[in-house]
């Protein structure tokens, strides 16, 4: 009963803040103009929040760790390396040569291919997930180092192009990318739905999952494909938001004292979307676009991450 009540409250909050974001500060004369800009932004927040919540929940069920998120695999760093390389090679012509749709396809495709190669290579060498995470962290550091080096030697005017892609933003979402993103996320949801009950078992660990009749390797491969597609889609659409997954996952487990993923995943999606709505509203109405939503969420998420670490140390 408590779970249903919390889910109902979260749904009302998401609907309420969605309406607040759409209609705040506009009148009848400017309705069409502002809705034409805000509706795509709202759709982007719904798609991104859903993708980040689902990918983070699946990832943490597989590795049985509430601190790590898919960002440790190096996908965010790979995205920034690609954006920096494009600007480094093409210079001021980057925007003209590489349009938004091509950039979306390149970024998403590269991240998915990288993930698949990483998974296939690591599972051939070792079936231990911690080895995969360690390699992901090392590659992430390598990609960040190369990106930083290229950013230091490019023209300062060209650096502003890269800088705009360093932080997630919902203020200028490319409407032509929303359909592609929606189809990708919807396909992942449909493909993952039959596996929700298996996630409950997989979260117990590899040995328990195998003993309970789960085809561990096949299921693992399938779910890692889903994670790669979701992270690639959300990052290519709006940019990297590192700590959102960590934040919403732990809030979900604190609010919902259950272990059934058929309950946890929808709840996590609602919390993720709500966090993006509140964050974007603050960016636009309180901070006056002087900062971005990724900076705000990463700041709060970073503090929350430190809190979790200190809490674990005390235990």
N, C-alpha and C positions, 0 to 999 in steps of 0.2 A: 504493500500500500504506500509506504514511504517512497519507494522508487517511482511509482506511477505519479505521485504528487510532485516530486522533484522534476520529472520529465515534463509534466504539464506546465510547471512554473517556468522552466527553461524555454519551452516552446513559446509561451506567452511573451517572455522577455525578448526572444529573437524577433518575433513578429512586431512587438512594440517598438524596438529600436530600429527595425527595418523601416517602419512607417515614419518614425522620427527622423531618420536619416534622409528619407525621400522628401518629406514635406516641410522640414524645419526651415523657417525664414523665407518662404516663398509665398507669393500671392497668385491670384487667378491669372493675372496678365503675364506673369513670367513662368507659369506652370510648365508649358511645353518645353521651354528652353532648359530649365533646370532638371526636369525629369529626363530629358534626352541625355544629360550628362551623368545624372546620378544612378539611373537604372543600370547602365553597363557596369558602373563601379560596384553597385550592390550585387549584381550577378557574379562579378569577379570575386567578391568576398565570400559568397556562398560556395562557389566552386573551390576556391583556395582553402577555405576553412574545412570543407569536407575532405579534400585530398590530404591535407596535412594531418587531420585527426585520424583518418582511416589508416594512412601509411604508418603513423607513429604507433597506433594501437597494435597493428599487426606486427611491426618490428619488435616492440617490447614484449609481445607474447612469445615471439620466437626466441629471443635472447634472455627472457626472464629477468629484465633489468629495467627499472623505472627512471634511471638517470640518462641512459643513452637514447639517442634518437637517430633517424636515418641520415642526419647530417654528418655523422662520424664516418660514413662511407666515402665522403669526399665529393659528393655530387654538387653541393653548393660551390665548393672551391673550383671544381671543373667548369661550372657555368661561368664563374668570373674569369677564369683563364681563357675561355673561348671568347668572351666579350672583349677582354683586353687584347687578345691576339688579333681579332678582327679590326679593332681601331688601330693597333700598331701597324698592321699591314696596309690597310686602306686609308688610314688617316681621316681627314675631314670628309671623305667621300663614303665613309662607312654606312651612314644612314641611307644614302641614295642607292648604293649598290646592294646592300643587305637590308631588304625591307622587313617589316615586322613579321609577316607570315614566314618568310624564309628564315629569319632569325629564330622564330619559334620552333620551326621544324628542325633546324640545325642543332639548336640547344637541346631540345627534347630528345632528338634522335641520338646525339652524341652521349648524353647522360644514360640513356637506356642501353646503348651498345656497350659503354664502359662498364655498367653494372653487370650486364650479362657475361662479359669477358671476365670480370673480377670474380663473380660467383662460380663460373665454370672452372676457372683456374684454381681457385682456392679449394673447391670441393674435390678436385682431383688430387691436390697435394695433401689436404687435411680436411676432415669433416668437422673439425672443431670451429664453432662460430667465433670464439674469441680470436682465433688467428685471422679470420676475415675482418674483424673489427680493427685489429692492430694494423693490418695492411691498409685498411681504409684510412685510418688516422695518419699513417706515414705518407700515403699518396696525397691526402688533403694538405699536409704541411708542404709537400713538394709543389703542388699546384699553386698554393698561396705564395710561396717564395718566388716562383717564376712570374706570377702575376705582378707581385710587388716590384720585381726588377724591371719588367716591361713598362709599368706605370711610371717608374722613375726616369726612363729615358725617352718617353714619348713627349711630344710637344705639349706644353701646359694647356693650350686651348683644346687639344684633343683629349686631354685627361678629363675634362668636364663631361665628355660623352661617356667615358667609362664610369665616372663618379655617379652619374644618373642611374646607372645599372647596378651599382653596388648595393643599393637599398631598395627593398620592396616598396612599391607605391601603387595605390589604388586611385590616384587622382587623375591619371591620364591613361586609362586602360584602353588597349586597342580592341575595339568592338569586333573586328574581323577574326580575333583569336578566341572569342568566347565560345563559339560553336564547336571548334576543334577541342577546346579544353573540356567542355561539357560532355562531349561524346567519349573522350578518353576516360574521364572520371566515372561516368555512368557505366561504361563497359567494365571497369575495374570493380565497381560495386556489384554488378550482376554476376561477374565471374567469381567474386569472393563470397557471395552470399551462401553457397552450399558448404563453405569451409568454416563458417562461424562456430559450429559445434566442435570442429577439430581444434580451433584455437584454444578452447577451454582446456583441451587435453595437452596441446603443445606447450601451453604455459607452465605445465607441470615439469617439463624437461624432456630431453630426448629419450632417456631410458623408459620413463613412464609412458611416453607416447607410443613407443614401439611395442611395449608390453600390452598396451590396450588396443593394439591392432591398427595403428595409424601407419600408412606408407610414408614414413618420415621424410625420406629424401625427395620423393616426388612432390609431396605437399610443400616442402621447404622451397623447392625450385619454383613452383607455381606462385607462392606467396611473395617470394623475392622479386619475381617479375612484376607483380602488382605494385610492390613498394617502389620499384624503379620507375614505373610509368607514372604513378601518382606524384612522386617527388619531382620528376622531370617536368610534368605538366604544370604544377603549381609554381615552380621556380621559373620556368620559361615564360609563364603568363605575367607574373608580377615582380619576380625577383626573389632572392633568398630571405627567409625569415627564420633564423636559426633556432631561437628558443621557444617559438610558439608551441611546437609539439610537446616539449618538456613541460611547459606550463599547463597546458590543457589536460594532458594525460594524468598528471598528479592531482589536479583539481578534481578530475572525474573520479579517481579512486578514493579521494577524501570525501566526496559528496555521496557516492554510490558504494555502499559497503557490500558489493556483490562481486562475483567472478565470472558471470555469464557474459560473453562478448556480444551476444545479441542485444543486451541491455547497455553495456558499456560503450559500444561503438556509436550508436545513435546519440547517446548522451554526450560523448566526447565531441561529436560533430556539432551539436548545438552549442556547447561551451566554446568551441573554436570559432564558430561563426559569431557568437555573441562578443567574444574578445576582439575580433576584427572590427565589428560594428562600433563598439565603444571606443576602440583605439582610433579608428578613422574619424569618428565624430569629434574626439578630443583634438586630433591633428588639425581639423578644419575649423572648429569653432572656438577652441581654447588657445591653441598655439598658432593659429593663423597661418598654417602651412610652413612655419619656420623650422619644422622637423618632419621626419617621415615616420610612418607607422612602424616600420621595422626597427628603427632606433628606440622607439617607445617600448615596444614589446620585448626587444632584446635587453633593454635596461631592466625592466620588471622581471623578465625571465632569468636574467643573470643573477639578480638579487635572490630570486627564489631558488636558483641552483645552488648558490652559496649556503642558503638556509638548509636545503636538503642535505648537503655535504656535512655541515656542522651537526645536524640532527643525527645523521648516521654515525658520526664520530662519537657523539655522546652515548649512543646505544652500544 
